[in-house]
Amino acid sequence: MRSLLQDSRGKVIIGIVILMAFCFLGSATWKDSLHKDERKVHSSFGIYRDAMNKRASLVPEMLELLRNYAPQEQAIAAELVKSYEDAMRYQPPEQILSNPKMAAEFFQLQKTLIENMNKAQSIAKNYPGLAENRLFYLLLNDWHEVNVQVTGSGELLNRYIQRYNSHLQGFPQSWYNKMTYRLTLKNPIEIPYAIR
């Protein structure tokens, strides 16, 4: 062993073994952190999707109020029904985080739903029975509260996406990922002003 340490080749071999041990430990730590953040992205995406569904679930209440207090507003009610059905039909899979086309389609459906719900709310001033209705007032409060939940859960999801992506960028993470997992970056979700 002593002669091995004195030999320059022996020192190189020991150096390589130590370097490999550090690489192995570093990759294990990287992999563990990556999987923890991937689980956080998955969990927070579920919370975000639930908040979006909760928001959409308020639409039937608005439709009922329109039928009872503003039956003349058939066009607005029809637009709201269509946007509600479209939004409920398209339950976004987590793949929208890595597929910009799917994400754009999903967010367009959500924007349309919000615009139509806002139109329905804005006509209340023309119908005193609707504007003064306690259920309408409670619905507006619920709508505001759920939009705050959607925004908060979306911002949390974006933070976890950013942390996840940081594991795949830079050296040596990007190099190691290309050599082993070949994972792709996730796109942050859009939280447009109209949703806030």
C-alpha positions in Angstrom: 0.0 0.0 0.0 2.9 2.3 0.9 4.5 1.8 -2.4 1.1 2.4 -4.1 0.8 5.8 -2.5 4.3 6.7 -3.5 3.7 5.7 -7.0 2.3 8.6 -9.1 -0.1 6.2 -10.9 -1.4 5.0 -7.5 -2.1 8.6 -6.5 -4.0 9.1 -9.8 -6.1 6.0 -9.2 -6.9 7.0 -5.6 -7.9 10.4 -6.9 -10.2 8.9 -9.5 -11.8 6.6 -6.9 -12.4 9.6 -4.6 -13.8 11.7 -7.4 -16.1 8.8 -8.5 -17.3 8.5 -4.9 -18.1 12.2 -4.7 -19.9 12.0 -8.1 -22.0 9.1 -6.9 -22.9 10.8 -3.6 -23.7 14.0 -5.5 -25.9 12.3 -8.0 -27.8 10.4 -5.3 -28.4 13.7 -3.5 -29.4 15.4 -6.8 -31.8 12.5 -7.7 -33.4 12.6 -4.2 -34.0 16.4 -4.4 -35.3 16.2 -7.9 -37.9 13.5 -7.0 -39.0 15.5 -3.9 -39.6 18.5 -6.0 -41.3 16.5 -8.7 -43.7 15.1 -6.0 -44.3 18.7 -4.9 -45.1 19.8 -8.4 -47.5 16.9 -8.8 -49.3 17.6 -5.5 -49.5 21.4 -6.1 -50.8 20.8 -9.6 -53.7 18.7 -8.1 -54.5 21.5 -5.6 -54.4 24.0 -8.5 -56.7 21.8 -10.7 -59.1 21.4 -7.7 -59.3 25.2 -7.2 -60.1 25.6 -10.9 -62.9 23.0 -10.7 -64.2 24.7 -7.6 -64.4 28.0 -9.5 -66.2 26.4 -12.4 -68.7 24.7 -9.9 -70.0 28.2 -9.1 -71.3 28.7 -12.6 -74.5 26.6 -12.2 -75.5 28.8 -9.3 -75.1 31.9 -11.4 -77.1 30.3 -14.2 -79.9 29.6 -11.8 -79.9 33.2 -10.6 -80.0 34.5 -14.2 -83.0 32.2 -15.0 -84.9 33.5 -12.0 -84.0 37.2 -12.0 -82.8 38.1 -15.5 -84.6 35.7 -17.9 -84.2 38.2 -20.8 -80.4 37.7 -20.7 -80.6 34.4 -22.8 -77.5 35.3 -24.8 -75.2 35.8 -21.8 -76.6 32.6 -20.2 -76.0 30.6 -23.3 -72.4 31.8 -23.5 -71.9 31.0 -19.9 -73.3 27.5 -20.3 -71.0 26.8 -23.3 -67.9 28.1 -21.6 -68.8 26.1 -18.5 -69.3 22.9 -20.4 -66.1 23.4 -22.3 -64.1 24.1 -19.2 -65.5 21.0 -17.4 -65.0 18.8 -20.3 -61.3 19.6 -20.5 -59.8 18.4 -17.3 -56.1 19.2 -17.7 -53.6 16.5 -17.3 -50.3 17.3 -15.6 -48.7 17.1 -19.1 -49.8 20.7 -19.8 -46.8 21.7 -17.8 -44.5 20.5 -20.5 -46.8 21.0 -23.5 -47.3 24.6 -24.4 -50.1 23.9 -27.0 -52.2 22.0 -24.4 -51.5 24.7 -21.8 -52.6 27.5 -24.3 -55.9 25.6 -25.0 -56.6 25.1 -21.3 -56.0 28.7 -20.3 -58.1 30.0 -23.2 -61.0 27.9 -22.0 -60.5 29.3 -18.5 -60.3 32.9 -19.7 -63.5 32.5 -21.7 -65.2 31.0 -18.6 -64.1 34.0 -16.5 -65.1 36.6 -19.1 -68.5 35.1 -19.4 -69.0 34.9 -15.6 -67.9 38.5 -15.3 -70.4 39.5 -18.0 -73.1 37.7 -16.1 -72.1 39.5 -12.9 -72.0 42.9 -14.6 -75.7 42.8 -15.7 -76.9 42.7 -12.1 -77.0 46.5 -12.0 -79.8 46.3 -14.6 -81.9 43.9 -12.4 -82.4 45.2 -8.9 -83.9 41.9 -7.8 -80.7 40.1 -8.8 -78.3 42.8 -7.4 -80.1 42.8 -4.0 -80.4 39.1 -3.8 -78.5 37.5 -0.9 -77.5 34.4 -2.8 -76.1 36.6 -5.6 -74.0 38.5 -3.0 -72.8 35.3 -1.4 -71.9 34.0 -4.9 -69.8 37.1 -5.6 -68.0 36.5 -2.4 -67.4 32.9 -3.2 -66.2 33.8 -6.7 -63.7 36.3 -5.3 -62.5 33.8 -2.6 -62.0 31.0 -5.1 -60.1 33.3 -7.5 -57.8 34.1 -4.7 -57.3 30.3 -4.1 -56.7 29.7 -7.8 -54.1 32.5 -7.9 -52.4 31.3 -4.7 -52.3 27.7 -5.7 -51.0 28.7 -9.2 -48.2 30.8 -7.7 -47.2 27.9 -5.4 -47.2 25.6 -8.3 -44.9 28.0 -10.2 -42.5 28.1 -7.3 -42.3 24.3 -7.3 -41.8 24.2 -11.0 -39.0 26.7 -10.7 -37.3 24.6 -8.1 -37.8 21.5 -10.2 -36.4 23.2 -13.3 -33.4 24.4 -11.3 -32.4 20.7 -10.8 -32.2 20.3 -14.6 -30.3 23.4 -15.5 -26.7 24.4 -15.1 -23.6 22.3 -14.8 -23.3 19.4 -13.8 -27.1 18.9 -13.4 -28.0 19.4 -17.1 -25.2 17.1 -18.1 -26.1 14.4 -15.7 -29.8 14.6 -16.7 -28.9 14.2 -20.4 -26.8 11.2 -19.5 -29.4 9.5 -17.4 -33.0 10.6 -17.1 -33.5 13.0 -20.1 -36.2 14.9 -18.2 -37.6 18.0 -19.7 -38.2 21.4 -18.1 -41.8 22.2 -17.0 -43.4 25.4 -18.1 -44.8 27.7 -15.4 -48.5 28.1 -15.6 -50.1 31.3 -16.8 -51.9 33.4 -14.2 -53.4 36.2 -16.3 -54.7 39.4 -14.8 -58.3 38.3 -15.8 -58.1 35.4 -13.4 -56.8 37.3 -10.4 
